[in-house]
Amino acid sequence: RILIGFTCTVCNNRSHKTMSKHAYNHGVVIMQCDHCKNRHLIADHLGWFRNGGVTVEDLVKERGETVQK
């Protein structure tokens, strides 16, 4: 299992969730904010939302932000 902590870009609420390594590396992971119920794309390796594999790390780097591991 992988633990992720993220801040919702809509309501600025901090959430912590878990996911399987397999889903993060090979599937689609969408997580919902506990506060505002907005959904966040964490990983998409099936091309449902973007062509090619993409993870939250790629999305954050595109915005010029950093990822802490």
PyMOL Python script that loads the backbone (N, CA, C, O; Angstrom):
from pymol import cmd

cmd.read_pdbstr("""\
ATOM      1  N   ARG A   1       0.838  -1.191   0.000  1.00  0.00           N
ATOM      2  CA  ARG A   1       0.000   0.000   0.000  1.00  0.00           C
ATOM      3  C   ARG A   1       0.876   1.245   0.000  1.00  0.00           C
ATOM      4  O   ARG A   1       1.993   1.238   0.517  1.00  0.00           O
ATOM      5  N   ILE A   2       0.353   2.305  -0.584  1.00  0.00           N
ATOM      6  CA  ILE A   2       1.029   3.602  -0.634  1.00  0.00           C
ATOM      7  C   ILE A   2       0.143   4.609   0.102  1.00  0.00           C
ATOM      8  O   ILE A   2      -1.069   4.647  -0.109  1.00  0.00           O
ATOM      9  N   LEU A   3       0.746   5.413   0.954  1.00  0.00           N
ATOM     10  CA  LEU A   3       0.033   6.489   1.641  1.00  0.00           C
ATOM     11  C   LEU A   3       0.352   7.794   0.935  1.00  0.00           C
ATOM     12  O   LEU A   3       1.515   8.086   0.659  1.00  0.00           O
ATOM     13  N   ILE A   4      -0.672   8.576   0.644  1.00  0.00           N
ATOM     14  CA  ILE A   4      -0.472   9.883   0.010  1.00  0.00           C
ATOM     15  C   ILE A   4      -1.173  10.940   0.849  1.00  0.00           C
ATOM     16  O   ILE A   4      -2.291  10.741   1.325  1.00  0.00           O
ATOM     17  N   GLY A   5      -0.507  12.045   1.016  1.00  0.00           N
ATOM     18  CA  GLY A   5      -1.093  13.216   1.655  1.00  0.00           C
ATOM     19  C   GLY A   5      -1.158  14.314   0.614  1.00  0.00           C
ATOM     20  O   GLY A   5      -0.162  14.601  -0.050  1.00  0.00           O
ATOM     21  N   PHE A   6      -2.317  14.931   0.465  1.00  0.00           N
ATOM     22  CA  PHE A   6      -2.445  15.997  -0.533  1.00  0.00           C
ATOM     23  C   PHE A   6      -3.375  17.080  -0.019  1.00  0.00           C
ATOM     24  O   PHE A   6      -4.228  16.837   0.835  1.00  0.00           O
ATOM     25  N   THR A   7      -3.194  18.274  -0.552  1.00  0.00           N
ATOM     26  CA  THR A   7      -4.051  19.402  -0.227  1.00  0.00           C
ATOM     27  C   THR A   7      -4.989  19.637  -1.398  1.00  0.00           C
ATOM     28  O   THR A   7      -4.546  19.785  -2.537  1.00  0.00           O
ATOM     29  N   CYS A   8      -6.267  19.672  -1.122  1.00  0.00           N
ATOM     30  CA  CYS A   8      -7.273  19.913  -2.156  1.00  0.00           C
ATOM     31  C   CYS A   8      -7.066  21.307  -2.733  1.00  0.00           C
ATOM     32  O   CYS A   8      -6.916  22.279  -1.992  1.00  0.00           O
ATOM     33  N   THR A   9      -7.059  21.398  -4.060  1.00  0.00           N
ATOM     34  CA  THR A   9      -6.859  22.694  -4.717  1.00  0.00           C
ATOM     35  C   THR A   9      -8.128  23.539  -4.712  1.00  0.00           C
ATOM     36  O   THR A   9      -8.081  24.720  -5.057  1.00  0.00           O
ATOM     37  N   VAL A  10      -9.262  22.952  -4.326  1.00  0.00           N
ATOM     38  CA  VAL A  10     -10.527  23.683  -4.299  1.00  0.00           C
ATOM     39  C   VAL A  10     -10.774  24.306  -2.925  1.00  0.00           C
ATOM     40  O   VAL A  10     -11.073  25.495  -2.819  1.00  0.00           O
ATOM     41  N   CYS A  11     -10.645  23.477  -1.856  1.00  0.00           N
ATOM     42  CA  CYS A  11     -11.001  23.958  -0.517  1.00  0.00           C
ATOM     43  C   CYS A  11      -9.806  24.063   0.434  1.00  0.00           C
ATOM     44  O   CYS A  11      -9.973  24.468   1.585  1.00  0.00           O
ATOM     45  N   ASN A  12      -8.612  23.708  -0.025  1.00  0.00           N
ATOM     46  CA  ASN A  12      -7.377  23.746   0.767  1.00  0.00           C
ATOM     47  C   ASN A  12      -7.393  22.817   1.981  1.00  0.00           C
ATOM     48  O   ASN A  12      -6.622  23.015   2.919  1.00  0.00           O
ATOM     49  N   ASN A  13      -8.264  21.809   1.970  1.00  0.00           N
ATOM     50  CA  ASN A  13      -8.300  20.819   3.045  1.00  0.00           C
ATOM     51  C   ASN A  13      -7.201  19.780   2.801  1.00  0.00           C
ATOM     52  O   ASN A  13      -6.989  19.355   1.666  1.00  0.00           O
ATOM     53  N   ARG A  14      -6.509  19.375   3.859  1.00  0.00           N
ATOM     54  CA  ARG A  14      -5.447  18.380   3.766  1.00  0.00           C
ATOM     55  C   ARG A  14      -6.055  16.998   4.000  1.00  0.00           C
ATOM     56  O   ARG A  14      -6.765  16.791   4.985  1.00  0.00           O
ATOM     57  N   SER A  15      -5.777  16.044   3.091  1.00  0.00           N
ATOM     58  CA  SER A  15      -6.302  14.683   3.194  1.00  0.00           C
ATOM     59  C   SER A  15      -5.174  13.680   3.106  1.00  0.00           C
ATOM     60  O   SER A  15      -4.145  13.939   2.480  1.00  0.00           O
ATOM     61  N   HIS A  16      -5.370  12.532   3.735  1.00  0.00           N
ATOM     62  CA  HIS A  16      -4.437  11.412   3.647  1.00  0.00           C
ATOM     63  C   HIS A  16      -5.228  10.181   3.233  1.00  0.00           C
ATOM     64  O   HIS A  16      -6.253   9.859   3.834  1.00  0.00           O
ATOM     65  N   LYS A  17      -4.748   9.499   2.209  1.00  0.00           N
ATOM     66  CA  LYS A  17      -5.438   8.327   1.666  1.00  0.00           C
ATOM     67  C   LYS A  17      -4.407   7.250   1.351  1.00  0.00           C
ATOM     68  O   LYS A  17      -3.213   7.529   1.245  1.00  0.00           O
ATOM     69  N   THR A  18      -4.885   6.011   1.202  1.00  0.00           N
ATOM     70  CA  THR A  18      -4.014   4.911   0.784  1.00  0.00           C
ATOM     71  C   THR A  18      -4.508   4.355  -0.543  1.00  0.00           C
ATOM     72  O   THR A  18      -5.679   4.489  -0.897  1.00  0.00           O
ATOM     73  N   MET A  19      -3.588   3.729  -1.266  1.00  0.00           N
ATOM     74  CA  MET A  19      -3.909   3.091  -2.539  1.00  0.00           C
ATOM     75  C   MET A  19      -2.947   1.924  -2.735  1.00  0.00           C
ATOM     76  O   MET A  19      -1.921   1.846  -2.059  1.00  0.00           O
ATOM     77  N   SER A  20      -3.265   1.039  -3.635  1.00  0.00           N
ATOM     78  CA  SER A  20      -2.357  -0.066  -3.910  1.00  0.00           C
ATOM     79  C   SER A  20      -1.248   0.401  -4.851  1.00  0.00           C
ATOM     80  O   SER A  20      -1.447   1.293  -5.676  1.00  0.00           O
ATOM     81  N   LYS A  21      -0.098  -0.211  -4.712  1.00  0.00           N
ATOM     82  CA  LYS A  21       1.021   0.117  -5.603  1.00  0.00           C
ATOM     83  C   LYS A  21       0.678  -0.246  -7.038  1.00  0.00           C
ATOM     84  O   LYS A  21       1.064   0.457  -7.972  1.00  0.00           O
ATOM     85  N   HIS A  22      -0.046  -1.345  -7.211  1.00  0.00           N
ATOM     86  CA  HIS A  22      -0.407  -1.784  -8.559  1.00  0.00           C
ATOM     87  C   HIS A  22      -1.298  -0.756  -9.259  1.00  0.00           C
ATOM     88  O   HIS A  22      -1.076  -0.432 -10.426  1.00  0.00           O
ATOM     89  N   ALA A  23      -2.301  -0.245  -8.550  1.00  0.00           N
ATOM     90  CA  ALA A  23      -3.181   0.766  -9.145  1.00  0.00           C
ATOM     91  C   ALA A  23      -2.401   2.030  -9.499  1.00  0.00           C
ATOM     92  O   ALA A  23      -2.615   2.605 -10.566  1.00  0.00           O
ATOM     93  N   TYR A  24      -1.503   2.470  -8.620  1.00  0.00           N
ATOM     94  CA  TYR A  24      -0.732   3.688  -8.870  1.00  0.00           C
ATOM     95  C   TYR A  24       0.208   3.517 -10.059  1.00  0.00           C
ATOM     96  O   TYR A  24       0.389   4.450 -10.841  1.00  0.00           O
ATOM     97  N   ASN A  25       0.804   2.344 -10.205  1.00  0.00           N
ATOM     98  CA  ASN A  25       1.798   2.128 -11.263  1.00  0.00           C
ATOM     99  C   ASN A  25       1.221   1.611 -12.571  1.00  0.00           C
ATOM    100  O   ASN A  25       1.871   1.719 -13.610  1.00  0.00           O
ATOM    101  N   HIS A  26      -0.003   1.043 -12.546  1.00  0.00           N
ATOM    102  CA  HIS A  26      -0.524   0.418 -13.761  1.00  0.00           C
ATOM    103  C   HIS A  26      -1.975   0.761 -14.087  1.00  0.00           C
ATOM    104  O   HIS A  26      -2.451   0.400 -15.162  1.00  0.00           O
ATOM    105  N   GLY A  27      -2.684   1.438 -13.206  1.00  0.00           N
ATOM    106  CA  GLY A  27      -4.107   1.686 -13.423  1.00  0.00           C
ATOM    107  C   GLY A  27      -4.488   3.144 -13.320  1.00  0.00           C
ATOM    108  O   GLY A  27      -3.698   4.033 -13.638  1.00  0.00           O
ATOM    109  N   VAL A  28      -5.711   3.379 -12.871  1.00  0.00           N
ATOM    110  CA  VAL A  28      -6.253   4.730 -12.685  1.00  0.00           C
ATOM    111  C   VAL A  28      -6.595   4.900 -11.207  1.00  0.00           C
ATOM    112  O   VAL A  28      -7.261   4.050 -10.616  1.00  0.00           O
ATOM    113  N   VAL A  29      -6.133   6.004 -10.615  1.00  0.00           N
ATOM    114  CA  VAL A  29      -6.440   6.308  -9.215  1.00  0.00           C
ATOM    115  C   VAL A  29      -7.055   7.703  -9.166  1.00  0.00           C
ATOM    116  O   VAL A  29      -6.449   8.681  -9.605  1.00  0.00           O
ATOM    117  N   ILE A  30      -8.267   7.775  -8.624  1.00  0.00           N
ATOM    118  CA  ILE A  30      -8.961   9.042  -8.411  1.00  0.00           C
ATOM    119  C   ILE A  30      -9.336   9.083  -6.939  1.00  0.00           C
ATOM    120  O   ILE A  30      -9.941   8.141  -6.427  1.00  0.00           O
ATOM    121  N   MET A  31      -8.985  10.161  -6.254  1.00  0.00           N
ATOM    122  CA  MET A  31      -9.288  10.284  -4.831  1.00  0.00           C
ATOM    123  C   MET A  31     -10.219  11.463  -4.606  1.00  0.00           C
ATOM    124  O   MET A  31     -10.121  12.491  -5.277  1.00  0.00           O
ATOM    125  N   GLN A  32     -11.120  11.298  -3.653  1.00  0.00           N
ATOM    126  CA  GLN A  32     -12.113  12.321  -3.356  1.00  0.00           C
ATOM    127  C   GLN A  32     -11.760  13.046  -2.063  1.00  0.00           C
ATOM    128  O   GLN A  32     -11.438  12.418  -1.054  1.00  0.00           O
ATOM    129  N   CYS A  33     -11.822  14.359  -2.103  1.00  0.00           N
ATOM    130  CA  CYS A  33     -11.600  15.182  -0.916  1.00  0.00           C
ATOM    131  C   CYS A  33     -12.698  14.903   0.098  1.00  0.00           C
ATOM    132  O   CYS A  33     -13.879  14.909  -0.249  1.00  0.00           O
ATOM    133  N   ASP A  34     -12.317  14.658   1.350  1.00  0.00           N
ATOM    134  CA  ASP A  34     -13.292  14.374   2.400  1.00  0.00           C
ATOM    135  C   ASP A  34     -14.154  15.595   2.732  1.00  0.00           C
ATOM    136  O   ASP A  34     -15.283  15.452   3.202  1.00  0.00           O
ATOM    137  N   HIS A  35     -13.624  16.782   2.489  1.00  0.00           N
ATOM    138  CA  HIS A  35     -14.327  18.004   2.880  1.00  0.00           C
ATOM    139  C   HIS A  35     -15.309  18.483   1.814  1.00  0.00           C
ATOM    140  O   HIS A  35     -16.497  18.641   2.094  1.00  0.00           O
ATOM    141  N   CYS A  36     -14.825  18.714   0.594  1.00  0.00           N
ATOM    142  CA  CYS A  36     -15.685  19.295  -0.450  1.00  0.00           C
ATOM    143  C   CYS A  36     -16.157  18.281  -1.495  1.00  0.00           C
ATOM    144  O   CYS A  36     -16.949  18.619  -2.375  1.00  0.00           O
ATOM    145  N   LYS A  37     -15.672  17.040  -1.397  1.00  0.00           N
ATOM    146  CA  LYS A  37     -16.067  15.944  -2.295  1.00  0.00           C
ATOM    147  C   LYS A  37     -15.558  16.117  -3.726  1.00  0.00           C
ATOM    148  O   LYS A  37     -16.014  15.407  -4.622  1.00  0.00           O
ATOM    149  N   ASN A  38     -14.629  17.039  -3.960  1.00  0.00           N
ATOM    150  CA  ASN A  38     -14.015  17.190  -5.271  1.00  0.00           C
ATOM    151  C   ASN A  38     -13.136  15.971  -5.536  1.00  0.00           C
ATOM    152  O   ASN A  38     -12.535  15.427  -4.609  1.00  0.00           O
ATOM    153  N   ARG A  39     -13.058  15.545  -6.782  1.00  0.00           N
ATOM    154  CA  ARG A  39     -12.235  14.389  -7.137  1.00  0.00           C
ATOM    155  C   ARG A  39     -10.921  14.849  -7.757  1.00  0.00           C
ATOM    156  O   ARG A  39     -10.884  15.790  -8.549  1.00  0.00           O
ATOM    157  N   HIS A  40      -9.835  14.157  -7.375  1.00  0.00           N
ATOM    158  CA  HIS A  40      -8.495  14.494  -7.840  1.00  0.00           C
ATOM    159  C   HIS A  40      -7.879  13.305  -8.558  1.00  0.00           C
ATOM    160  O   HIS A  40      -7.900  12.186  -8.045  1.00  0.00           O
ATOM    161  N   LEU A  41      -7.329  13.542  -9.749  1.00  0.00           N
ATOM    162  CA  LEU A  41      -6.632  12.506 -10.503  1.00  0.00           C
ATOM    163  C   LEU A  41      -5.255  12.309  -9.896  1.00  0.00           C
ATOM    164  O   LEU A  41      -4.468  13.253  -9.821  1.00  0.00           O
ATOM    165  N   ILE A  42      -4.957  11.094  -9.463  1.00  0.00           N
ATOM    166  CA  ILE A  42      -3.676  10.774  -8.856  1.00  0.00           C
ATOM    167  C   ILE A  42      -2.794  10.020  -9.848  1.00  0.00           C
ATOM    168  O   ILE A  42      -1.591  10.270  -9.919  1.00  0.00           O
ATOM    169  N   ALA A  43      -3.377   9.102 -10.612  1.00  0.00           N
ATOM    170  CA  ALA A  43      -2.610   8.355 -11.618  1.00  0.00           C
ATOM    171  C   ALA A  43      -3.540   7.909 -12.731  1.00  0.00           C
ATOM    172  O   ALA A  43      -4.692   7.556 -12.479  1.00  0.00           O
ATOM    173  N   ASP A  44      -3.045   7.925 -13.965  1.00  0.00           N
ATOM    174  CA  ASP A  44      -3.807   7.448 -15.123  1.00  0.00           C
ATOM    175  C   ASP A  44      -2.855   6.778 -16.100  1.00  0.00           C
ATOM    176  O   ASP A  44      -2.226   7.442 -16.923  1.00  0.00           O
ATOM    177  N   HIS A  45      -2.753   5.461 -16.003  1.00  0.00           N
ATOM    178  CA  HIS A  45      -1.898   4.704 -16.914  1.00  0.00           C
ATOM    179  C   HIS A  45      -2.706   4.004 -17.998  1.00  0.00           C
ATOM    180  O   HIS A  45      -2.138   3.299 -18.832  1.00  0.00           O
ATOM    181  N   LEU A  46      -4.025   4.190 -18.000  1.00  0.00           N
ATOM    182  CA  LEU A  46      -4.885   3.579 -19.004  1.00  0.00           C
ATOM    183  C   LEU A  46      -5.342   4.571 -20.070  1.00  0.00           C
ATOM    184  O   LEU A  46      -6.034   4.191 -21.015  1.00  0.00           O
ATOM    185  N   GLY A  47      -4.957   5.839 -19.925  1.00  0.00           N
ATOM    186  CA  GLY A  47      -5.309   6.845 -20.916  1.00  0.00           C
ATOM    187  C   GLY A  47      -6.747   7.318 -20.841  1.00  0.00           C
ATOM    188  O   GLY A  47      -7.273   7.813 -21.838  1.00  0.00           O
ATOM    189  N   TRP A  48      -7.401   7.185 -19.701  1.00  0.00           N
ATOM    190  CA  TRP A  48      -8.782   7.634 -19.573  1.00  0.00           C
ATOM    191  C   TRP A  48      -8.895   9.147 -19.633  1.00  0.00           C
ATOM    192  O   TRP A  48      -9.848   9.674 -20.206  1.00  0.00           O
ATOM    193  N   PHE A  49      -7.928   9.855 -19.047  1.00  0.00           N
ATOM    194  CA  PHE A  49      -7.996  11.313 -18.968  1.00  0.00           C
ATOM    195  C   PHE A  49      -6.908  12.011 -19.766  1.00  0.00           C
ATOM    196  O   PHE A  49      -7.091  13.147 -20.202  1.00  0.00           O
ATOM    197  N   ARG A  50      -5.769  11.338 -19.964  1.00  0.00           N
ATOM    198  CA  ARG A  50      -4.651  11.897 -20.726  1.00  0.00           C
ATOM    199  C   ARG A  50      -3.993  10.779 -21.506  1.00  0.00           C
ATOM    200  O   ARG A  50      -4.015   9.621 -21.087  1.00  0.00           O
ATOM    201  N   ASN A  51      -3.408  11.125 -22.639  1.00  0.00           N
ATOM    202  CA  ASN A  51      -2.690  10.119 -23.425  1.00  0.00           C
ATOM    203  C   ASN A  51      -1.382   9.766 -22.736  1.00  0.00           C
ATOM    204  O   ASN A  51      -0.671  10.649 -22.257  1.00  0.00           O
ATOM    205  N   GLY A  52      -1.067   8.492 -22.685  1.00  0.00           N
ATOM    206  CA  GLY A  52       0.161   8.041 -22.040  1.00  0.00           C
ATOM    207  C   GLY A  52      -0.010   7.971 -20.537  1.00  0.00           C
ATOM    208  O   GLY A  52      -1.005   8.454 -19.997  1.00  0.00           O
ATOM    209  N   GLY A  53       0.951   7.375 -19.864  1.00  0.00           N
ATOM    210  CA  GLY A  53       0.900   7.243 -18.416  1.00  0.00           C
ATOM    211  C   GLY A  53       1.227   8.548 -17.720  1.00  0.00           C
ATOM    212  O   GLY A  53       2.153   9.256 -18.117  1.00  0.00           O
ATOM    213  N   VAL A  54       0.477   8.864 -16.695  1.00  0.00           N
ATOM    214  CA  VAL A  54       0.711  10.085 -15.928  1.00  0.00           C
ATOM    215  C   VAL A  54       0.419   9.795 -14.458  1.00  0.00           C
ATOM    216  O   VAL A  54      -0.522   9.073 -14.130  1.00  0.00           O
ATOM    217  N   THR A  55       1.238  10.365 -13.584  1.00  0.00           N
ATOM    218  CA  THR A  55       1.023  10.241 -12.149  1.00  0.00           C
ATOM    219  C   THR A  55       0.911  11.636 -11.541  1.00  0.00           C
ATOM    220  O   THR A  55       1.163  12.640 -12.208  1.00  0.00           O
ATOM    221  N   VAL A  56       0.535  11.680 -10.284  1.00  0.00           N
ATOM    222  CA  VAL A  56       0.420  12.960  -9.591  1.00  0.00           C
ATOM    223  C   VAL A  56       1.771  13.679  -9.575  1.00  0.00           C
ATOM    224  O   VAL A  56       1.820  14.909  -9.597  1.00  0.00           O
ATOM    225  N   GLU A  57       2.856  12.918  -9.537  1.00  0.00           N
ATOM    226  CA  GLU A  57       4.189  13.538  -9.562  1.00  0.00           C
ATOM    227  C   GLU A  57       4.405  14.300 -10.862  1.00  0.00           C
ATOM    228  O   GLU A  57       4.959  15.400 -10.850  1.00  0.00           O
ATOM    229  N   ASP A  58       3.972  13.724 -11.988  1.00  0.00           N
ATOM    230  CA  ASP A  58       4.091  14.405 -13.287  1.00  0.00           C
ATOM    231  C   ASP A  58       3.217  15.656 -13.328  1.00  0.00           C
ATOM    232  O   ASP A  58       3.641  16.705 -13.814  1.00  0.00           O
ATOM    233  N   LEU A  59       1.994  15.537 -12.812  1.00  0.00           N
ATOM    234  CA  LEU A  59       1.065  16.670 -12.828  1.00  0.00           C
ATOM    235  C   LEU A  59       1.573  17.827 -11.981  1.00  0.00           C
ATOM    236  O   LEU A  59       1.442  18.990 -12.365  1.00  0.00           O
ATOM    237  N   VAL A  60       2.154  17.507 -10.823  1.00  0.00           N
ATOM    238  CA  VAL A  60       2.679  18.554  -9.938  1.00  0.00           C
ATOM    239  C   VAL A  60       3.890  19.233 -10.568  1.00  0.00           C
ATOM    240  O   VAL A  60       4.033  20.452 -10.480  1.00  0.00           O
ATOM    241  N   LYS A  61       4.759  18.455 -11.201  1.00  0.00           N
ATOM    242  CA  LYS A  61       5.935  19.029 -11.867  1.00  0.00           C
ATOM    243  C   LYS A  61       5.528  19.954 -13.008  1.00  0.00           C
ATOM    244  O   LYS A  61       6.182  20.970 -13.241  1.00  0.00           O
ATOM    245  N   GLU A  62       4.446  19.612 -13.729  1.00  0.00           N
ATOM    246  CA  GLU A  62       3.947  20.467 -14.811  1.00  0.00           C
ATOM    247  C   GLU A  62       3.509  21.829 -14.278  1.00  0.00           C
ATOM    248  O   GLU A  62       3.612  22.833 -14.983  1.00  0.00           O
ATOM    249  N   ARG A  63       3.027  21.868 -13.053  1.00  0.00           N
ATOM    250  CA  ARG A  63       2.592  23.128 -12.429  1.00  0.00           C
ATOM    251  C   ARG A  63       3.751  23.886 -11.790  1.00  0.00           C
ATOM    252  O   ARG A  63       3.557  24.975 -11.251  1.00  0.00           O
ATOM    253  N   GLY A  64       4.967  23.312 -11.846  1.00  0.00           N
ATOM    254  CA  GLY A  64       6.130  23.989 -11.290  1.00  0.00           C
ATOM    255  C   GLY A  64       6.271  23.828  -9.787  1.00  0.00           C
ATOM    256  O   GLY A  64       7.014  24.578  -9.154  1.00  0.00           O
ATOM    257  N   GLU A  65       5.570  22.863  -9.205  1.00  0.00           N
ATOM    258  CA  GLU A  65       5.640  22.621  -7.769  1.00  0.00           C
ATOM    259  C   GLU A  65       6.527  21.416  -7.503  1.00  0.00           C
ATOM    260  O   GLU A  65       6.952  20.735  -8.436  1.00  0.00           O
ATOM    261  N   THR A  66       6.808  21.152  -6.235  1.00  0.00           N
ATOM    262  CA  THR A  66       7.668  20.035  -5.881  1.00  0.00           C
ATOM    263  C   THR A  66       6.874  18.950  -5.149  1.00  0.00           C
ATOM    264  O   THR A  66       5.844  19.217  -4.529  1.00  0.00           O
ATOM    265  N   VAL A  67       7.383  17.722  -5.239  1.00  0.00           N
ATOM    266  CA  VAL A  67       6.790  16.574  -4.573  1.00  0.00           C
ATOM    267  C   VAL A  67       7.744  16.125  -3.484  1.00  0.00           C
ATOM    268  O   VAL A  67       8.937  15.952  -3.734  1.00  0.00           O
ATOM    269  N   GLN A  68       7.234  15.938  -2.288  1.00  0.00           N
ATOM    270  CA  GLN A  68       8.057  15.430  -1.192  1.00  0.00           C
ATOM    271  C   GLN A  68       7.754  13.960  -1.025  1.00  0.00           C
ATOM    272  O   GLN A  68       6.593  13.556  -0.950  1.00  0.00           O
ATOM    273  N   LYS A  69       8.831  13.143  -0.965  1.00  0.00           N
ATOM    274  CA  LYS A  69       8.657  11.696  -0.769  1.00  0.00           C
ATOM    275  C   LYS A  69       9.155  11.296   0.591  1.00  0.00           C
ATOM    276  O   LYS A  69       9.097  10.120   0.949  1.00  0.00           O
TER     277      LYS A  69
END
""", "prot")
cmd.dss("prot")
cmd.show_as("cartoon", "prot")
cmd.util.cbc("prot")
cmd.orient("prot")
